[in-house]
Amino acid sequence: MGSAAELAAAVLMVAGFPALMLAALVPSVPAFAAAAAVTYLADHYLHRKGSYLINRLGKVRAGLSIRFLIRQLLLVLLLARLSLADNLIYYGAIACFIAFYGLQAPHGALVQLIRNRRRMPVATRNVDLKSRIRIPDAPPRRLLHRSAEKMLHLDLFAVVGILLAAQVKSALVGFVGIGITVAVATLYVVALMPYVRGRKVPPNAERVLAAVDDWLGEYKPETVLYFSGSKDSAYQVNMWLDTMENLDSKPLIILRERAILNNLAPTTVPVICVPGGVHLMNMDLSTVRVALYAANVGKNIHMLRVPTIKHVFIGHGDSDKLASVNPFSKVYDEVWTAGRAGRDRYAIADVGVRDDDIVEVGRPQLAPIQTWQGVPEGRIPTVLYAPTWEGWDDNPGNTSILLAGENIVRRLITADPPVRVLYKPHPFTGTRSKEAKAAHQRITALVQKAAAERAADPRFATDSAAQAQAKAELARIEARIAQLAGTGGDRGRDEAEATRDGQVDVARHEEVARLRAEWNDAYWRSFPTWEHRVITGSEPRLYDCFNVSDAMVSDISSVVSDFIASGKPYAVTDSAELGAEEFKRNNTAVRAAVILSNSAAELGELLGAVRDPAADPLAEDRKELKQYLLGPDEPASIDQFNTAVANLAIKAETRNVGQESRIAAATADAEELANAVPGQRVSSAGDTDGVGTG
């Protein structure tokens, strides 16, 4: 239900309809009015909250329209039970509801038609279509937002009027309510009609696609980041936005799902969302030389078919999981890995990716991760627990949450000397497995309980004034960010308008980036440095958690490879109980880690390394592993990445020029042979046949 209030509203709404029937049968106008008010208010509240129950009711044929119809039929039953079946108000009520539902069809058709026509074949950001085609303003939000609910609630005037008429025995007040309902519903339909014709209709698909091609011809993109996936996978493309902004070549981002576009982080790079495969394949990408792929998905084929482009798999993380050596990767011209480890991983997996096609480019995204300088004096150590999610199968090695999570957190919160725990689970945690979701909830409860107990412990001092100042600063920054970026982003925004007006203000974008950095600093100052914390959502980011932590506990995932960039001690859980040596042999990223069993008894080794870096036995191993996994510190990863893009673009251009030369040569040869002897046809072997032979 989402909350206790939503559950209460759901119970009231479900119970309200039997109460309506009982009130109609008794009959009692006051009781009917009270029950009707409860169902109206509860229904409205659940819709406003987007409650899960509302969606489920529609699936079992108890949707919005049915609920309103039942209430109206029960009102007619009430009139009959009150012996008003021969009264004009009885016939007026029936005629009103028939007319009212007669207006639902044109209203629904108009709303759907407007939405369909305003859904662009291609949605864009940072692309200048405004100067090429005319995209009219959207209808007022009040006309389309939750339109079905608003239309149906117009029956309220009639219902109130009819109930008053039944109570005071006067049909006049009832007909006033009926008249208002029918008149306002008619006006609602009429108000929508101008938006389905004339200049208020966006241009058709052909004109929009032509405008996009015109822009592409002017912009001449050279490097494309291509992405397809569910809305929950938007983080996989978001992690590459900064890299795309720092390319030396002209960048372009191509998305395939509107949900990804709506969840895309702010960027200055031009973005084109092309849901239709045919539209993508007909798009003019003749200037593109390199295409980068962050995920292996079926829709990649629509771009992979273009032979003039060199295709590269860059992935969305670097880990020892099987996904990092997917056999599908051999369809790309090159596979880019962070360091030597990625190259060796493909060689060991033997999935058909040639060593010559692998390029080591580092990890440009890791630039914000700070190198560890030891625990600051006067602050207790901070340990980050960042487990991965349960995965698509029930392999016990997928995540530590199920078998070890509670043990890890319990040992950390009871450690002596004390440490602070930050718990940041993977955003997919609990989406597939109920057991993982339940374990996550238990871990959250453990951390929150420990935080409350520590707050009441007099040994832990609090600088209330500094925290209050930081919270005030947070509020100020959040208000300014909301003012600059909009609190809702593209969610619920009209697609045509968002495409027309979606060019980023660079100065505003830079200010938001600066404010987000200030927000992150204020966030960590807004609570004590000893306070345990559960961190979910996109802010603060995982790398921000890296920077305030002194050690990390995690699972086999790209999180471990990324954390190694910090040089800090870390532990990885062997949830499948392979044994430390076998676990290290199978997983490169754990070779410099403290290996934890499901009991987490080995956590003392990790905490010892944090408290006394001079006695850390794995410090040198971490330095060597960092270079092996992520490549050298110099040149900078973004420079390595740009060099790789430039080199591959040269290969693509060389291929294309060679192909054009071969086609031109073949055409010239064919023309020469055709013109060799007039009236003769020359075979492929050079012999003549046809006229003139004998």
C-alpha positions in Angstrom: 0.0 0.0 0.0 2.9 2.3 0.4 1.9 3.7 3.9 -0.4 3.3 6.8 -2.6 6.2 5.4 -2.9 4.4 2.1 -3.9 1.2 3.7 -6.5 3.0 5.8 -7.9 4.7 2.7 -8.0 1.4 0.9 -9.9 -0.3 3.7 -12.4 2.6 3.9 -13.0 2.6 0.1 -13.5 -1.2 0.0 -15.8 -1.1 3.0 -17.7 1.9 1.7 -19.5 0.2 -1.1 -21.2 -2.5 1.0 -22.1 0.4 3.3 -23.6 2.2 0.3 -25.8 -0.8 -0.6 -26.9 -1.2 3.0 -27.9 2.5 3.2 -29.8 2.2 -0.1 -31.7 -0.8 1.1 -32.6 0.6 4.5 -33.1 3.3 3.0 -31.3 6.2 4.7 -30.2 9.3 2.8 -27.8 10.6 5.5 -26.1 7.2 5.8 -25.8 6.9 2.0 -24.3 10.4 1.8 -21.8 9.6 4.5 -20.7 6.3 2.8 -20.6 8.1 -0.6 -18.3 10.8 0.9 -16.0 8.1 2.3 -15.7 6.3 -1.1 -15.2 9.6 -3.0 -12.5 10.8 -0.7 -10.7 7.5 -0.3 -10.7 6.9 -4.1 -9.4 10.4 -4.7 -6.6 10.0 -2.1 -5.5 6.6 -3.5 -5.4 8.0 -7.0 -3.4 11.0 -6.0 -0.9 8.7 -4.2 -0.7 6.3 -7.2 -1.6 3.4 -4.8 -0.9 -0.2 -5.9 -4.4 -1.1 -5.0 -5.9 1.2 -7.6 -3.9 -0.6 -10.4 -4.9 -4.0 -9.0 -8.7 -3.1 -8.9 -8.5 -2.3 -12.6 -7.1 -5.8 -13.3 -10.0 -7.5 -11.6 -12.7 -5.5 -13.4 -13.3 -3.1 -10.6 -11.7 -0.1 -12.2 -12.4 3.6 -11.8 -15.5 3.7 -14.2 -17.0 0.6 -12.6 -16.7 2.0 -9.1 -18.5 5.3 -10.2 -21.2 3.4 -12.0 -21.9 1.2 -9.0 -22.2 4.2 -6.8 -24.7 5.8 -9.3 -26.7 2.6 -9.6 -26.9 2.4 -5.8 -28.2 6.0 -5.8 -31.0 5.0 -8.2 -31.8 2.0 -5.9 -32.0 4.4 -3.0 -34.5 6.6 -4.9 -36.6 3.5 -5.6 -36.5 2.4 -2.0 -37.7 5.8 -1.0 -40.8 5.3 -3.2 -39.6 8.0 -5.6 -39.7 5.8 -8.7 -42.7 7.8 -10.0 -41.0 11.1 -9.2 -39.3 13.3 -11.9 -36.1 13.2 -10.0 -35.9 9.4 -10.5 -36.1 9.7 -14.3 -33.9 12.8 -14.2 -31.2 10.8 -12.4 -31.3 7.9 -14.9 -31.2 10.3 -17.8 -28.4 12.2 -16.3 -26.2 9.2 -15.7 -26.9 7.9 -19.2 -25.9 11.2 -20.7 -22.9 11.5 -18.4 -21.6 8.1 -19.5 -22.4 9.0 -23.1 -19.9 11.9 -22.7 -17.2 9.6 -21.4 -16.6 8.0 -24.8 -15.8 11.3 -26.7 -13.8 12.6 -23.7 -11.7 9.4 -23.6 -11.2 9.4 -27.3 -10.1 13.0 -27.4 -7.7 12.6 -24.5 -6.1 9.5 -26.1 -5.9 11.2 -29.5 -4.2 14.3 -28.1 -1.7 12.1 -26.2 -1.0 10.0 -29.2 -0.4 13.0 -31.5 1.8 14.7 -28.9 4.0 11.6 -28.6 6.9 12.2 -30.8 8.4 9.5 -33.0 11.8 10.8 -31.8 12.2 12.6 -28.5 15.3 14.7 -28.0 17.3 16.8 -25.5 19.9 19.4 -26.5 18.8 19.1 -30.1 17.6 22.2 -31.9 14.3 21.2 -33.5 12.6 24.4 -32.5 14.1 26.3 -35.5 13.2 23.6 -37.9 9.6 22.6 -37.1 6.8 24.2 -35.2 5.8 22.3 -32.1 2.8 23.9 -30.4 2.3 24.2 -26.7 0.7 21.3 -24.8 -2.9 21.6 -23.6 -3.2 22.9 -20.0 -2.1 20.3 -17.6 -5.4 20.5 -15.8 -7.1 19.1 -18.9 -5.0 15.9 -19.4 -3.5 15.1 -16.0 -5.6 12.3 -14.4 -8.3 13.3 -16.9 -10.5 10.1 -16.5 -10.7 10.7 -12.7 -11.5 14.3 -13.1 -14.2 13.6 -15.7 -15.9 10.9 -13.5 -15.8 13.1 -10.4 -18.0 15.6 -12.2 -20.9 13.4 -11.2 -20.5 14.8 -7.7 -22.8 17.7 -8.5 -25.6 15.5 -9.6 -25.1 13.0 -6.7 -25.2 15.8 -4.2 -28.2 17.4 -5.8 -30.2 14.2 -6.1 -29.5 13.3 -2.4 -30.7 16.7 -1.3 -33.8 16.4 -3.5 -34.5 13.0 -1.9 -34.0 14.5 1.6 -36.1 17.7 1.2 -38.6 16.2 -1.2 -38.0 18.8 -3.8 -36.9 17.9 -7.4 -35.6 21.4 -8.2 -32.3 21.1 -6.3 -31.7 17.7 -7.9 -32.2 19.1 -11.4 -29.8 21.9 -10.6 -27.1 19.4 -9.7 -27.9 17.3 -12.8 -27.7 20.4 -15.0 -24.3 21.4 -13.6 -22.9 17.8 -14.1 -24.0 17.5 -17.7 -23.0 21.1 -18.6 -19.5 20.9 -17.0 -18.9 17.5 -18.6 -19.9 18.8 -22.0 -17.6 21.8 -21.5 -14.7 19.5 -20.7 -15.2 17.7 -24.0 -15.5 20.9 -25.9 -12.4 22.3 -24.3 -10.3 19.4 -25.6 -11.5 19.6 -29.2 -9.2 22.5 -30.4 -6.1 20.3 -29.6 -6.9 17.7 -32.2 -6.8 19.9 -35.3 -5.1 22.9 -36.8 -2.1 24.6 -35.5 -2.3 23.0 -32.1 -1.4 19.6 -33.4 2.4 18.7 -33.6 3.8 17.9 -37.0 3.6 14.3 -38.3 6.3 11.7 -37.9 7.8 12.3 -41.4 8.4 16.0 -40.7 9.8 15.3 -37.3 12.2 12.7 -38.6 13.2 15.0 -41.5 14.0 17.7 -39.0 16.1 15.3 -36.9 18.1 14.3 -40.0 18.5 17.9 -40.9 20.0 18.6 -37.4 22.2 15.5 -37.7 23.5 16.8 -41.1 24.4 20.1 -39.5 25.8 18.8 -36.2 27.7 15.8 -37.8 28.1 13.5 -34.7 31.2 11.4 -34.7 30.9 9.2 -31.5 27.6 7.7 -30.3 26.7 6.2 -26.9 23.9 3.7 -27.6 21.7 2.4 -24.8 18.6 0.3 -24.4 17.1 -1.1 -21.2 14.5 -0.8 -18.5 14.0 2.4 -16.4 15.8 0.7 -13.5 18.9 0.4 -15.7 19.3 4.1 -16.4 22.3 4.2 -14.0 24.2 2.2 -16.6 24.0 5.0 -19.1 24.2 7.8 -16.5 27.7 6.6 -15.4 29.0 7.5 -18.9 27.6 11.0 -19.3 30.6 12.8 -17.9 32.9 10.8 -20.1 30.7 11.7 -23.2 30.9 15.4 -22.2 34.7 15.2 -22.1 35.2 13.5 -25.5 37.4 15.2 -28.1 35.0 14.1 -30.9 31.4 15.3 -31.3 29.3 13.1 -29.0 25.7 11.9 -29.4 23.6 9.7 -27.1 21.0 7.4 -28.7 18.4 5.9 -26.4 15.7 3.4 -27.3 13.2 3.7 -24.4 11.3 6.8 -23.2 11.6 5.5 -19.7 15.4 5.8 -19.9 15.1 9.4 -21.3 12.9 10.4 -18.4 15.5 9.0 -15.9 18.5 10.3 -17.7 20.7 12.6 -15.5 21.2 16.2 -16.7 23.8 16.4 -19.5 25.1 18.9 -22.2 25.4 16.1 -24.7 22.7 15.9 -27.5 20.3 13.0 -26.8 18.0 11.3 -29.3 15.4 8.8 -28.1 14.3 6.6 -30.9 11.7 3.9 -29.8 11.1 2.6 -33.3 13.7 0.3 -34.8 12.7 1.3 -38.4 13.1 5.0 -37.5 16.5 4.3 -36.1 17.6 2.3 -39.2 16.5 5.1 -41.5 18.3 7.9 -39.5 21.2 9.6 -41.1 24.2 8.6 -39.1 26.7 8.8 -42.0 29.1 10.9 -40.0 29.3 8.6 -37.0 32.5 6.5 -36.9 32.4 5.0 -33.4 29.4 3.6 -31.5 29.8 2.7 -27.7 27.5 0.1 -26.0 27.0 0.1 -22.3 24.9 -3.1 -22.2 24.4 -6.3 -24.1 20.7 -6.1 -25.2 18.7 -7.3 -28.2 18.0 -3.9 -29.6 21.7 -3.3 -30.1 21.3 -5.1 -33.5 19.5 -2.1 -34.9 22.8 -0.1 -34.6 25.2 -3.0 -35.1 23.9 -3.5 -38.6 25.5 -0.2 -39.8 28.9 -1.2 -41.4 30.3 2.3 -41.7 30.6 2.5 -37.9 33.0 0.7 -35.6 31.2 -0.8 -32.6 32.7 -1.0 -29.1 31.4 -2.7 -25.9 32.3 -0.5 -22.9 29.9 -2.1 -20.4 28.7 -0.5 -17.2 31.2 -1.8 -14.7 34.2 -4.1 -14.4 33.9 -7.2 -12.3 34.6 -11.0 -12.3 30.9 -11.8 -12.8 30.0 -13.9 -15.9 28.2 -10.9 -17.4 31.7 -9.2 -17.8 32.7 -11.9 -20.3 29.4 -12.4 -22.1 29.8 -14.3 -25.4 27.7 -11.7 -27.1 30.7 -9.4 -26.8 32.3 -11.0 -29.9 29.8 -9.2 -32.2 31.6 -5.9 -31.5 34.7 -4.6 -33.4 36.4 -4.0 -30.1 35.9 -4.6 -26.4 37.3 -1.9 -24.0 38.3 -2.9 -20.5 39.7 -0.9 -17.6 43.0 -2.8 -17.3 44.9 -5.9 -18.0 42.5 -7.9 -15.8 39.7 -7.5 -18.3 41.9 -8.7 -21.1 42.9 -11.8 -19.1 39.3 -12.4 -18.1 38.2 -12.8 -21.8 41.2 -15.0 -22.5 40.4 -17.4 -19.7 36.6 -17.4 -20.5 37.4 -18.3 -24.2 34.1 -16.9 -25.5 35.4 -15.9 -28.9 36.7 -12.3 -28.2 40.1 -12.0 -29.8 42.9 -10.5 -27.8 43.7 -8.1 -30.6 40.2 -6.7 -30.3 40.6 -5.7 -26.6 41.8 -2.2 -25.7 42.6 -1.1 -22.2 41.3 2.4 -21.5 41.0 2.7 -17.7 37.8 3.8 -16.0 37.1 7.5 -16.6 34.3 7.4 -14.1 36.6 6.8 -11.2 38.2 10.2 -11.3 36.1 11.5 -8.4 37.3 8.7 -6.1 39.9 10.1 -3.6 43.0 8.2 -2.5 43.0 7.1 1.2 45.2 9.1 3.6 44.2 7.2 6.7 41.5 7.9 9.3 41.4 11.6 10.2 42.4 12.3 13.8 39.5 12.5 16.2 37.1 10.6 14.0 36.1 7.0 14.4 36.6 4.8 11.3 33.7 4.5 8.8 33.0 1.1 7.1 30.8 1.0 4.1 28.7 -2.1 3.5 27.7 -2.1 -0.2 26.4 -5.5 -1.2 25.2 -6.3 -4.7 21.7 -7.5 -5.5 20.4 -11.1 -5.6 20.7 -11.5 -9.4 18.5 -13.4 -11.8 19.1 -16.8 -10.3 19.5 -18.3 -6.8 23.3 -18.7 -6.9 24.4 -18.2 -3.2 27.4 -16.3 -4.4 25.4 -13.5 -6.0 24.9 -11.5 -2.8 26.0 -11.6 0.8 22.7 -10.1 2.0 20.9 -13.5 2.4 23.5 -15.5 4.3 26.0 -13.0 5.7 24.5 -9.5 5.7 23.1 -9.5 9.2 26.2 -11.1 10.6 28.4 -8.4 8.9 26.3 -5.5 10.2 25.9 -7.0 13.7 29.7 -7.4 14.1 30.3 -3.9 12.8 27.9 -2.1 15.0 29.2 -4.0 18.1 32.9 -3.5 17.2 35.2 -2.3 20.0 36.8 0.2 19.5 33.6 1.5 17.7 33.2 2.1 14.0 30.5 3.8 12.0 28.5 1.8 9.5 27.1 3.1 6.2 24.7 0.6 4.5 24.2 1.3 0.8 22.4 -1.6 -0.9 22.2 -2.1 -4.7 19.1 -0.3 -6.1 17.8 -3.7 -7.5 18.0 -5.4 -4.1 14.7 -7.3 -3.4 13.2 -6.7 -6.8 13.3 -10.4 -7.7 13.7 -12.3 -4.4 11.3 -11.9 -1.4 14.0 -13.4 0.8 16.5 -10.7 -0.2 14.0 -8.0 0.3 13.2 -9.3 3.8 16.9 -9.6 4.6 17.5 -6.0 3.4 14.7 -4.8 5.7 16.2 -6.7 8.7 19.6 -5.1 8.0 18.0 -1.7 7.7 16.3 -2.2 11.1 19.6 -3.3 12.7 21.4 -0.2 11.4 18.6 2.2 12.4 18.3 0.6 15.9 22.1 0.9 16.5 22.0 4.5 15.3 19.3 5.3 17.8 21.2 3.6 20.7 24.4 5.4 19.8 22.6 8.8 19.7 21.5 8.1 23.3 25.0 7.1 24.4 26.7 10.0 26.3 30.1 8.9 25.0 29.2 10.2 21.5 29.2 14.0 21.4 27.0 16.0 19.0 27.7 19.4 17.6 24.1 20.4 17.3 24.8 23.9 16.1 27.1 22.7 13.2 24.6 20.1 12.2 21.7 22.6 12.2 23.8 24.9 10.1 24.5 22.1 7.6 20.8 21.1 7.4 19.9 24.7 6.7 22.5 24.8 4.0 21.1 21.6 2.6 17.6 23.1 2.5 18.9 26.2 0.7 20.9 24.1 -1.9 17.9 21.8 -2.5 15.6 24.8 -3.0 18.1 26.3 -5.5 18.6 23.0 -7.4 14.8 22.6 -7.6 14.5 26.1 -8.9 17.2 25.5 -11.5 16.5 22.0 -12.6 12.8 21.6 -11.8 11.6 19.2 -9.1 10.0 16.7 -11.4 12.5 16.6 -14.3 10.9 15.1 -17.4 8.5 12.9 -15.4 4.9 13.6 -16.5 6.1 16.4 -18.8 4.6 16.7 -22.3 7.0 14.9 -24.6 6.6 17.3 -27.5 7.2 20.4 -25.4 10.2 18.6 -23.7 11.6 17.9 -27.1 11.1 21.5 -28.3 12.5 23.2 -25.1 14.9 20.5 -24.1 18.2 22.4 -24.8 20.2 22.6 -21.7 21.4 26.0 -20.4 25.1 25.3 -20.0 25.6 28.0 -17.3 22.7 26.5 -15.3 24.0 23.0 -15.8 27.4 24.0 -14.4 25.7 25.8 -11.5 23.7 22.7 -10.7 26.9 20.6 -10.8 28.6 23.0 -8.3 25.5 22.9 -6.1 25.4 19.2 -6.0 29.0 19.1 -4.9 28.1 21.6 -2.1 25.1 19.5 -1.3 27.2 16.4 -0.8 29.6 18.3 1.5 26.6 19.6 3.6 24.9 16.2 3.7 27.9 14.6 5.4 28.1 17.5 7.9 24.4 17.4 8.7 24.8 14.4 11.0 27.5 13.2 13.4 30.6 11.4 12.0 29.8 8.5 14.3 26.1 8.0 13.2 25.2 4.8 11.5 23.3 5.4 8.3 21.2 3.6 5.7 21.7 5.3 2.3 19.3 4.6 -0.5 18.4 6.5 -3.7 20.7 8.3 -6.1 22.1 10.8 -3.6 24.6 10.7 -2.1 26.3 8.7 -4.9 28.2 5.5 -4.3 31.6 7.3 -5.0 30.7 9.9 -2.4 30.2 7.1 0.1 33.6 5.7 -1.0 35.3 9.0 -0.2 33.9 9.3 3.4 34.6 5.6 4.2 37.8 4.1 5.4 37.0 0.5 4.4 34.3 -1.4 2.6 32.6 -4.8 2.7 31.0 -5.9 -0.6 30.4 -8.8 -2.9 31.7 -9.8 -6.3 30.7 -6.9 -8.5 32.1 -3.8 -10.2 31.7 -2.0 -6.8 34.8 -3.8 -5.6 36.9 -3.0 -8.7 35.9 0.7 -8.4 36.7 0.8 -4.6 40.2 -0.5 -5.3 40.9 2.9 -7.0 40.8 4.4 -3.5 43.6 2.2 -2.1 41.6 1.6 1.0 41.2 -1.8 2.8 38.2 -3.9 1.7 36.6 -7.2 2.4 34.6 -9.5 0.1 32.1 -12.1 1.2 32.5 -15.7 0.0 28.8 -16.4 0.3 29.1 -19.6 -1.8 31.7 -20.9 0.7 34.3 -21.8 -2.0 37.1 -21.3 0.5 39.5 -18.3 0.5 42.1 -19.8 -2.0 39.5 -21.0 -4.5 37.6 -17.7 -4.1 40.7 -15.7 -4.9 41.6 -17.9 -7.8 38.2 -17.4 -9.4 37.9 -13.7 -8.7 40.7 -11.4 -9.5 39.3 -8.4 -7.6 39.5 -10.2 -4.2 43.2 -11.0 -4.4 44.0 -8.1 -2.1 40.9 -8.4 0.0 40.0 -9.8 3.4 37.9 -12.8 2.6 34.8 -13.2 4.8 32.9 -16.3 5.5 29.1 -16.1 6.0 29.7 -15.7 9.8 31.9 -12.6 9.1 34.3 -13.7 11.8 37.2 -12.4 9.8 36.1 -8.8 10.0 38.7 -8.1 12.7 41.4 -8.3 10.1 39.7 -5.5 8.1 39.2 -3.3 11.1 42.8 -3.9 12.2 44.1 -2.6 8.9 41.9 0.5 9.2 43.0 1.3 12.7 46.7 0.7 12.1 47.6 1.2 8.4 51.3 0.6 9.2 50.4 -3.0 10.1 48.2 -3.5 7.0 49.5 -6.8 5.4 47.6 -6.2 2.1 48.6 -2.6 1.4 51.2 -3.5 -1.3 48.9 -6.1 -2.8 46.2 -3.5 -3.3 48.6 -1.1 -5.1 49.5 -3.9 -7.6 46.0 -5.0 -8.0 44.8 -1.5 -8.7 47.1 -1.2 -11.7 46.2 -4.7 -12.9 42.4 -4.0 -12.7 42.2 -0.3 -13.6 45.4 0.4 -15.6 48.1 2.9 -14.9 47.4 6.3 -13.3 49.1 8.1 -16.2 48.0 9.1 -18.7 44.7 9.9 -17.2 41.9 7.5 -18.1 39.9 10.1 -20.0 43.0 10.7 -22.2 43.3 6.9 -22.8 39.6 6.8 -23.7 39.9 9.7 -26.2 42.9 8.1 -27.8 41.0 4.8 -28.2 38.1 6.6 -29.8 40.4 8.5 -32.2 42.2 5.3 -33.2 39.0 3.4 -33.9 37.6 6.3 -35.8 40.6 6.2 -38.1 40.0 2.4 -38.6 36.4 3.1 -39.5 37.4 5.8 -42.0 40.0 3.6 -43.5 37.5 0.9 -44.0 35.0 3.2 -45.5 37.4 4.8 -47.9 38.7 1.3 -49.0 35.1 0.1 -49.5 34.3 3.2 -51.6 37.5 2.6 -53.7 36.6 -1.1 -54.3 33.0 -0.1 -55.3 34.3 2.6 -57.6 36.8 0.2 -59.2 34.2 -2.5 -59.6 31.8 -0.1 -61.3 34.5 1.2 -63.6 35.5 -2.3 -64.6 31.8 -3.2 -65.3 31.4 -0.1 -67.5 34.6 -0.8 -69.4 33.6 -4.3 -70.1 30.1 -3.3 -71.1 31.5 -0.8 -73.6 34.2 -3.1 -74.9 32.3 -4.3 -78.0 29.0 -2.6 -78.9 26.2 -5.0 -79.1 28.1 -7.7 -77.3 27.7 -9.1 -73.7 30.9 -10.1 -71.9 30.9 -13.0 -69.5 32.7 -13.0 -66.2 35.5 -15.0 -67.8 36.0 -12.4 -70.5 34.6 -14.4 -73.4 32.0 -12.9 -75.6 28.7 -14.4 -76.4 25.6 -13.3 -78.2 25.5 -11.2 -81.4 28.6 -11.5 -83.7 29.8 -14.9 -82.5 30.0 -17.9 -84.7 
